[in-house]
């Protein structure tokens, strides 16, 4: 943000604390009449869907590491991932409508896998099968209802015991020839 935008924001904001179960929620919704405690609790539990959506974009679609080197290309890559995410969500919405369920009841990764397999078969065979068959396949597997689910915020994969390649490969090769391989990092 620009300096003018930064200075345009207030120095302080009023917040409201609400105790829900064992958690204290902090909100800028100040009026208990306009936003009762129960509504804040519903919003808090809906955050799980936001976390799942971010995980689907980053992990399932592979956007956890952007490959481009310039900011402009990284922005294009980011928009391409969002486009892919929205196209998968569009397929899920069509399948949910046909199966008379909510789109959140369908699995994102399953939809992606079905779409990849179905599109390869379609392009290879050259036949124009009905998309209704695709929607039936997508709607076959549903997300289990798991209210109050809690997951740890931890990285499961262990880091590799080698340093990152932070210079051009040719330069790294010359350094290896000159000085030998770098020592392994502690795991």
trRosetta pair geometry for C-beta under 8 A, 3 or more apart (Angstrom, degrees):
i j d omega theta_ij theta_ji phi_ij phi_ji
1 5 4.2 -111 177 88 109 134
1 6 5.5 137 106 -56 116 81
2 5 4.7 100 54 6 77 101
2 6 7.0 -137 97 -6 42 88
3 6 5.5 -54 -150 35 33 116
3 7 6.3 25 156 -12 66 108
4 7 6.0 -59 -146 42 29 105
4 8 6.3 39 151 -32 63 107
5 8 5.4 -55 -151 27 32 119
5 9 7.4 34 154 -25 61 95
6 9 6.5 -55 -168 19 33 107
10 13 5.9 120 79 -69 124 75
13 28 6.4 -31 157 -115 127 112
14 28 7.5 106 86 -140 62 70
14 30 6.0 29 112 -93 116 131
15 26 5.1 15 165 -177 135 95
15 27 6.5 145 -163 71 84 29
15 28 5.9 -58 -110 -86 71 55
15 30 7.8 -144 -150 -87 18 84
16 26 7.3 157 77 -154 43 50
16 27 5.3 -28 61 66 92 84
16 28 7.5 129 14 -124 86 10
16 29 6.4 -73 37 82 131 58
16 30 5.1 156 -41 -119 121 49
16 32 7.8 -176 -167 -62 153 78
17 24 5.5 -6 -168 -179 104 107
17 25 7.2 151 -155 78 50 47
17 26 5.5 -20 -98 -99 71 73
18 24 7.2 153 75 -160 37 57
18 25 4.8 -19 62 60 93 98
18 27 6.8 1 6 11 113 115
18 37 5.2 180 -165 -122 134 89
18 40 5.5 85 60 87 156 158
19 23 7.4 160 -154 88 53 43
19 24 5.4 -30 -97 -102 67 73
19 25 7.8 177 -89 17 17 74
20 23 5.4 -19 69 69 83 93
20 24 7.8 147 22 -104 69 23
20 25 5.7 24 8 -11 117 115
20 37 6.7 170 -84 179 98 98
20 40 7.0 -153 -51 101 139 102
20 41 4.7 168 -141 -96 147 103
20 44 6.8 167 68 27 157 159
23 44 7.3 151 104 -177 149 156
25 40 5.4 156 105 154 154 122
25 41 7.4 -147 -22 -82 154 55
25 44 5.7 -97 -101 -75 134 134
27 30 7.9 -162 106 -61 88 40
27 35 7.1 -128 134 119 150 146
27 40 5.8 -103 -39 -128 156 125
29 34 6.8 -140 -169 94 101 103
29 35 3.7 -19 165 46 140 160
29 40 6.7 -159 61 -86 137 107
31 34 4.1 58 88 19 121 105
31 35 6.3 104 77 22 72 81
32 35 7.0 -82 -129 73 25 59
32 36 6.0 53 180 -110 70 53
32 37 7.0 -1 -143 -37 98 79
33 36 7.4 10 -134 -66 16 79
35 39 5.3 -122 -162 82 65 131
35 40 6.0 79 156 -56 104 92
36 39 5.1 99 59 6 72 101
36 40 7.3 -135 103 -2 40 88
37 40 5.7 -55 -152 36 34 112
37 41 6.4 37 150 -22 66 105
38 41 5.6 -52 -151 34 33 115
38 42 6.7 37 150 -21 64 101
39 42 5.6 -49 -151 32 36 113
39 43 6.5 37 150 -18 65 103
40 43 5.6 -52 -150 36 35 113
40 44 6.4 40 150 -24 65 103
41 44 5.5 -50 -150 31 33 115
41 45 6.6 25 155 -12 65 104
42 45 6.0 -60 -150 40 31 104
42 46 6.4 34 151 -24 66 106
43 46 5.6 -55 -148 32 33 114
43 47 7.3 52 150 -39 60 88
44 47 6.0 -36 -170 -1 37 115
45 48 6.3 -20 178 -2 54 111
45 147 7.8 3 -164 -153 136 83
45 148 7.9 -45 -127 -79 118 49
46 49 5.7 -35 -176 22 65 113
46 50 7.3 66 133 -16 73 97
47 50 5.2 -49 -158 34 51 117
47 51 6.4 52 146 -20 74 100
48 51 5.7 -54 -151 37 35 111
48 52 6.4 35 150 -19 66 104
48 149 6.9 98 -139 63 147 100
49 52 5.6 -52 -147 37 34 112
49 53 6.3 37 153 -22 66 104
49 104 6.5 -46 -119 -128 125 127
50 53 5.7 -52 -149 34 31 113
50 54 6.5 30 154 -16 64 104
51 54 5.8 -53 -147 37 32 109
51 55 6.3 34 152 -19 64 106
52 55 5.6 -54 -148 37 33 113
52 56 6.3 36 153 -22 66 103
52 108 7.6 159 156 -3 102 137
53 56 5.7 -51 -148 33 31 112
53 57 6.6 28 154 -16 64 103
53 85 7.9 81 -170 -173 86 132
54 57 5.8 -54 -149 37 33 108
54 58 6.0 17 159 -6 68 113
55 58 6.0 -64 -138 48 28 100
55 59 5.2 -17 -178 21 70 118
55 60 7.0 69 132 -12 71 97
56 59 7.1 -57 -105 55 15 81
56 60 4.5 -24 -149 30 57 130
56 61 6.6 57 151 -13 63 97
56 85 6.7 115 116 -130 106 106
56 108 4.6 -33 -124 127 138 163
56 109 7.4 -140 -124 -55 94 76
57 60 7.5 19 -24 49 12 89
57 61 5.6 -28 -152 32 36 128
57 63 5.4 -32 151 39 76 135
57 81 6.0 89 -167 152 92 115
57 82 7.2 10 -134 -90 127 59
57 85 5.2 -14 -99 -85 91 144
58 61 7.4 75 23 52 7 87
58 63 5.1 -89 -116 74 42 86
58 64 4.6 75 175 -77 89 72
59 62 7.5 20 -180 -74 21 32
59 64 6.0 45 -84 -50 54 119
60 108 6.1 101 100 117 174 116
60 109 5.1 -127 -133 -89 129 91
60 112 6.4 157 161 6 115 161
61 81 5.5 123 128 -152 140 95
61 84 5.8 136 -140 101 132 129
61 85 6.2 -72 -47 -71 156 87
61 112 7.5 -145 -83 -116 73 150
62 65 8.0 -51 170 44 72 73
62 81 7.9 -139 71 -116 69 115
63 66 6.9 14 -163 -74 72 73
63 77 7.9 154 -128 143 95 96
63 78 7.3 89 -153 -119 130 58
63 81 4.3 57 -79 -135 134 159
66 74 5.0 62 153 -136 152 93
66 77 5.3 125 -148 98 103 143
66 78 7.0 -28 -101 -61 132 81
67 77 6.8 -178 43 -127 78 157
68 73 3.5 -154 -170 117 143 110
68 74 4.7 -158 76 -67 116 59
68 76 7.3 93 -49 57 168 95
68 77 5.0 -168 -6 -22 124 137
69 73 6.8 29 46 59 53 134
69 74 7.9 -143 58 -47 10 97
70 73 4.7 83 60 13 89 102
70 74 6.8 -152 91 -8 43 87
71 74 5.5 -54 -143 37 32 114
71 75 6.4 36 156 -22 65 102
72 75 5.8 -53 -154 32 30 112
72 76 6.7 29 149 -16 63 104
73 76 5.4 -49 -148 36 39 113
73 77 6.2 42 151 -21 67 103
74 77 5.5 -51 -146 37 33 113
74 78 6.3 40 151 -24 64 104
75 78 5.5 -50 -148 33 32 116
75 79 6.5 30 154 -16 64 104
76 79 5.8 -55 -149 38 32 109
76 80 6.4 36 151 -23 65 104
77 80 5.5 -51 -150 32 33 115
77 81 6.7 34 152 -18 64 101
78 81 5.9 -55 -156 33 31 110
78 82 6.6 28 150 -15 65 106
79 82 5.5 -53 -147 39 36 112
79 83 6.3 42 152 -24 67 102
80 83 5.6 -50 -148 33 32 114
80 84 6.5 33 152 -18 63 104
81 84 5.7 -53 -149 37 33 111
81 85 6.3 36 151 -21 65 105
82 85 5.5 -50 -145 35 34 115
82 86 6.3 31 156 -16 66 106
83 86 5.9 -58 -147 39 29 107
83 87 6.3 30 154 -20 64 106
84 87 5.7 -54 -147 35 31 112
84 88 6.5 30 155 -17 64 104
85 88 6.0 -58 -154 36 30 109
85 89 6.4 28 150 -16 65 109
86 89 5.4 -52 -144 40 35 114
86 90 6.3 44 152 -27 65 100
87 90 5.4 -46 -148 29 33 116
87 91 6.8 37 150 -17 61 99
88 91 5.7 -50 -155 34 36 113
88 92 6.5 37 147 -19 65 105
88 108 6.4 67 139 -157 131 82
88 111 5.5 120 -171 113 95 120
88 112 5.5 -12 -125 -79 137 82
88 115 6.7 -124 -113 -2 82 157
89 92 5.4 -52 -148 37 36 115
89 93 6.3 41 151 -24 66 101
89 103 7.1 56 -164 175 77 141
89 108 7.9 -17 -79 -118 70 98
90 93 5.6 -49 -147 32 32 113
90 94 6.6 32 153 -16 63 103
91 94 5.8 -55 -151 37 32 110
91 95 6.3 27 154 -15 66 108
91 111 5.6 149 99 -175 119 119
91 115 6.0 -66 -108 -80 176 126
91 134 7.4 -77 -154 139 110 118
91 135 7.7 -156 -174 -95 74 72
91 138 6.2 -167 149 -99 101 162
92 95 5.7 -56 -144 41 31 109
92 96 6.0 33 155 -21 66 108
92 103 4.8 90 131 -155 103 99
92 106 4.9 -178 -151 81 101 136
92 108 7.1 -39 -68 -101 147 59
92 111 5.2 -49 -73 -96 94 162
92 138 6.5 -147 -104 167 54 135
93 96 5.7 -53 -143 37 29 111
93 97 6.3 33 155 -23 63 105
93 103 5.0 -22 -91 -89 60 135
94 97 5.8 -52 -148 32 29 112
94 98 6.5 25 156 -14 63 107
94 131 7.3 -28 146 144 148 123
94 135 5.5 -102 123 -101 94 121
95 98 5.8 -57 -149 40 32 109
95 99 6.0 12 159 -4 68 115
95 106 6.1 96 93 -102 123 162
95 111 7.3 -154 17 -112 151 112
95 134 7.6 -101 -81 119 106 72
95 135 4.0 -175 -102 -153 71 76
95 136 7.6 -152 -138 -39 95 18
95 138 3.8 -92 -99 86 163 124
95 139 4.4 -170 168 -50 104 94
96 99 6.0 -65 -136 50 28 99
96 100 7.9 -164 167 9 55 3
96 101 5.1 -100 -148 77 79 74
96 102 6.1 -24 -164 146 134 14
96 103 4.2 -111 -16 -78 161 60
96 105 6.9 124 -121 50 111 95
96 106 5.8 -121 -70 -15 98 127
96 139 6.8 159 -81 -101 40 108
97 100 7.6 22 -180 -74 27 41
98 132 6.6 166 -136 -139 152 77
98 135 4.5 69 35 142 151 142
98 136 7.3 -86 120 -66 137 61
98 139 6.7 -134 80 -28 98 151
99 135 7.2 -161 -31 155 94 97
99 136 7.7 136 -73 -114 103 48
99 139 3.6 172 -48 -162 151 154
101 105 4.6 -93 159 65 119 141
101 106 7.0 123 97 -45 125 90
101 139 6.7 145 30 -148 126 109
101 142 7.1 -102 -176 -113 164 119
102 105 4.8 102 65 -9 80 103
103 106 6.0 -56 -163 28 47 109
104 143 7.0 -72 149 42 61 144
105 142 5.1 -19 162 -152 91 101
105 143 5.5 -149 -159 38 39 93
106 110 7.3 -122 174 69 80 118
106 111 6.2 66 145 -54 116 119
106 138 6.2 27 -161 153 138 92
106 139 6.2 -67 -101 -109 120 56
106 141 7.6 90 -148 85 67 65
106 142 6.5 -63 -94 -118 45 57
106 143 6.8 -4 57 -14 4 96
107 110 3.8 68 84 14 116 114
107 111 6.5 180 92 -14 60 84
107 141 5.6 -32 15 109 126 106
107 142 7.3 158 -26 -159 90 14
107 143 5.5 143 -72 -66 76 85
108 111 5.8 -60 -154 35 29 111
108 112 6.4 28 152 -18 65 106
109 112 5.5 -51 -148 36 35 114
109 113 6.3 33 154 -17 67 105
110 113 5.8 -56 -147 38 30 109
110 114 6.2 29 155 -18 66 107
110 138 7.0 132 119 -147 97 59
110 141 4.9 -136 -142 69 166 130
111 114 5.8 -55 -144 38 29 110
111 115 6.2 30 156 -20 64 108
111 138 5.0 42 -112 -141 83 108
112 115 5.8 -57 -147 36 27 111
112 116 6.4 27 157 -19 64 106
113 116 5.9 -53 -146 34 30 109
113 117 6.4 23 158 -11 64 109
114 117 6.0 -62 -148 43 29 106
114 118 5.7 24 158 -17 67 116
114 134 7.0 135 144 -161 114 77
114 137 5.0 162 -152 124 135 116
114 138 5.4 -162 73 -83 157 70
115 118 5.8 -59 -137 43 26 109
115 119 5.9 23 165 -18 65 111
115 134 7.5 60 -99 -166 64 120
115 138 7.8 35 -51 -86 83 113
116 119 6.2 -56 -140 37 22 106
116 120 6.5 23 158 -18 59 108
117 120 6.0 -57 -151 34 28 110
117 121 6.5 23 155 -14 63 109
118 121 5.9 -59 -150 39 30 110
118 122 6.2 32 153 -22 66 109
118 134 5.3 93 -170 -114 164 103
118 137 7.0 163 -68 63 131 154
119 122 5.5 -51 -143 36 33 114
119 123 6.2 27 160 -15 67 107
120 123 6.1 -60 -145 41 27 104
120 124 6.0 20 159 -15 64 113
121 124 5.9 -60 -140 41 27 107
121 125 5.8 10 167 -6 66 115
122 125 6.5 -64 -136 44 20 97
122 127 7.1 -106 -140 69 61 63
122 128 7.5 56 -156 -112 103 39
122 129 6.4 -113 -104 26 97 101
123 126 7.6 27 -176 -70 26 48
129 133 5.7 -55 157 42 117 138
129 134 7.6 124 107 -38 111 93
130 133 5.3 104 77 -4 85 96
130 134 7.9 -151 111 2 54 85
131 134 4.9 -46 -158 34 57 119
131 135 6.2 60 144 -22 76 98
132 135 5.6 -52 -149 36 35 113
132 136 6.5 41 150 -23 65 101
133 136 5.6 -49 -150 31 33 114
133 137 6.7 33 152 -17 63 103
134 137 5.8 -57 -155 36 33 110
134 138 6.4 32 151 -19 67 106
135 138 5.6 -52 -145 36 34 112
135 139 6.1 23 160 -12 67 111
136 139 6.1 -63 -143 43 27 103
136 140 6.9 50 152 -50 60 92
137 140 5.9 -33 -159 -7 33 118
139 142 7.8 16 -175 -71 58 83
146 149 4.3 48 128 -60 112 123
158 187 6.5 31 165 -171 125 103
159 185 7.7 -45 120 96 119 133
159 187 7.1 -175 74 -140 80 65
161 184 4.4 18 147 -175 110 109
161 185 5.2 -164 -164 61 56 73
161 186 7.3 -49 -134 -176 96 5
161 187 4.9 -50 -82 -67 104 92
162 182 7.8 110 -154 78 75 109
162 184 6.3 -56 -82 -127 58 73
162 185 6.6 -173 -81 13 7 99
163 166 7.7 -68 150 -2 103 104
163 182 5.8 -23 13 99 126 153
163 185 6.1 122 -63 -39 67 118
165 169 6.8 11 -175 -89 137 72
165 172 6.1 -45 -142 -63 95 163
167 171 4.8 -84 142 83 118 128
167 172 5.5 148 77 -56 102 90
168 171 4.6 87 66 7 88 106
168 172 7.0 -158 95 -7 45 87
169 172 5.5 -56 -149 37 34 113
169 173 6.4 38 153 -23 67 102
170 173 5.7 -50 -150 31 32 113
170 174 6.6 32 152 -18 64 103
171 174 5.8 -53 -151 35 34 111
171 175 6.5 33 151 -18 65 106
172 175 5.7 -55 -149 37 33 112
172 176 6.5 36 152 -22 65 103
173 176 5.7 -53 -150 33 33 112
173 177 6.5 33 152 -18 65 103
174 177 5.7 -52 -150 35 34 112
174 178 6.2 26 153 -14 66 111
175 178 5.7 -59 -143 43 32 108
175 179 5.7 -22 175 27 71 111
176 179 7.0 -75 -121 59 20 72
176 180 6.6 -4 -163 -178 58 12
176 181 5.8 21 -137 -79 100 57
